Structures are given as structure tokens and as C-alpha cells.
Amino acid sequence: MTGLLIGVAVWMVCAAVVATTLGRVARRGDSEELGSTLDWDVDALDQAVHHEN
């Protein structure tokens, strides 16, 4: 039973590392696609676009 708990704990640690890495890669890809490393306020951009029409 202890082996199973250790296995689950190791699995969770590995999953957390992979999720963090993928999240950072996705964020970097988004910032490079937008051409900037600045944080974009998506709500403000949506309002600006809707008010132009």
C-alpha cells in the first residue's frame, strides 16, 4: 500500500512539473505571437474593438 501511495505522489509531482512547463511554453508562444512580452488586457481590447463599430 505504501508503494502505491509513493507512486501516486511521484505521478502527481511529475504531472505538476509537466503542467507548469506546458503553461509557460503556451504563455511564451502567445506573447511571441502578439509580438510583445507585455501582458495584454483582453477585456480592454475587446471593449475598444466593440466601440469602433
PyMOL commands that set and color helices and strands:
alter all, ss='L'
color gray80, all
select helices_A, chain A and resi 2-34+42-52
alter helices_A, ss='H'
color red, helices_A
deselect
rebuild
show_as cartoon
